[in-house]
């Protein structure tokens, strides 16, 4: 869990779509097996909905 927390920006900083995309890419490279997306990454993705469309977010973060 320590490596996941180092990928997440502090809650006071609003991450951009580009930052969250890099966080997802880093998480995908480091994970050992398939499993659920960490809650912090989901929260970062949801936070982007205020400024981006769901389609844009899902395409950029490669979510379905």
Secondary structure, 3 states (H helix, E strand, C coil): CHHHHCCCCCCCCCCCHHHHHHHHHHHHHHCCCCCCCCHHHHHHHHHHHHCCCHHHHHHHHCCC
